[in-house]
Amino acid sequence: MPAALTLNTDHGPDGNPRVTATGEIDLSNVDQLIKALNAASAGTRRPITIDLSTVKYLDSAGINALFDHADKVDGLHIIVHRLLIRVLRISGLDKVATLEAAP
């Protein structure tokens, strides 16, 4: 059974695309995340913000999707729940994206 995941695509205050995820991201639903990221980027290299501030579980499939998307845009800003910030830093994602701990 797929993990519960809700995705919303819009534009942030800076006008750049933003994807907001709520729920859990794992192999069962990572394709939804990839589609949302690709739709938000719309074939451009514009910077994008990914709000994972309410996501408390992210497996390696989700981390790989974030790495892959970082290669497709000129700036990836990820707002991360405090429970995940350390995992993403250990994975090295902070080398290709800006990570911000959610308040």
C-alpha positions in Angstrom: 0.0 0.0 0.0 1.5 3.4 -1.0 2.4 5.8 1.8 0.1 8.9 2.0 1.5 11.8 0.1 -0.1 15.1 -0.9 1.7 17.4 -3.3 0.9 21.0 -4.2 2.6 23.0 -6.9 2.5 26.8 -7.0 4.9 29.8 -6.9 6.6 31.2 -3.9 6.8 34.9 -2.9 10.0 35.2 -5.1 8.0 34.0 -8.1 9.9 30.8 -8.4 8.2 27.4 -8.6 7.5 25.7 -5.4 6.4 22.1 -4.6 4.9 21.5 -1.1 4.8 17.9 0.1 2.7 16.6 3.0 3.0 13.0 4.2 5.7 10.4 3.6 7.9 9.9 0.6 9.1 6.4 -0.3 9.5 4.0 -3.2 5.7 3.5 -3.4 5.0 7.2 -4.2 8.3 8.7 -5.4 6.9 8.9 -9.0 4.3 11.4 -7.8 7.1 13.6 -6.4 9.2 13.3 -9.6 6.1 14.3 -11.7 5.4 17.3 -9.5 9.0 18.4 -9.6 9.1 18.1 -13.4 5.8 19.9 -13.7 6.9 22.7 -11.5 10.1 23.2 -13.5 8.2 23.0 -16.7 11.3 22.2 -18.7 13.2 25.3 -17.5 16.3 25.5 -15.3 14.7 28.2 -13.0 15.4 27.7 -9.3 12.8 25.8 -7.4 11.8 25.5 -3.7 10.7 22.2 -2.3 8.9 22.5 1.0 9.3 19.2 3.0 8.6 20.9 6.3 5.8 18.5 7.3 7.4 15.4 5.8 8.8 13.2 8.6 9.8 10.2 6.5 11.9 10.2 3.3 13.6 7.1 2.1 16.5 6.7 -0.3 14.2 6.8 -3.4 13.0 10.3 -2.3 16.6 11.4 -1.6 17.7 10.2 -5.1 14.8 12.1 -6.7 16.0 15.3 -5.0 19.6 14.7 -6.2 18.3 14.0 -9.7 16.3 17.2 -9.8 19.2 19.3 -8.4 21.0 18.4 -11.7 18.0 19.8 -13.8 17.7 23.3 -12.2 20.0 26.2 -11.5 19.1 26.2 -7.8 17.3 23.9 -5.5 16.1 25.3 -2.1 14.7 22.6 0.2 12.9 23.4 3.4 13.2 20.4 5.6 11.6 19.1 8.8 14.1 19.1 11.6 13.9 15.3 11.9 15.3 15.0 8.3 17.9 17.8 8.1 20.7 15.6 9.4 19.9 12.7 7.1 20.0 15.0 4.1 23.2 16.6 5.2 24.8 13.1 5.7 23.6 12.1 2.2 25.5 15.1 0.8 22.4 16.8 -0.6 23.6 20.0 1.0 26.5 20.0 -1.6 24.0 20.4 -4.5 21.1 22.2 -2.8 20.4 24.7 -0.1 18.9 23.0 2.9 16.9 25.1 5.4 15.5 23.6 8.6 11.8 24.3 9.0 10.9 26.5 12.0 
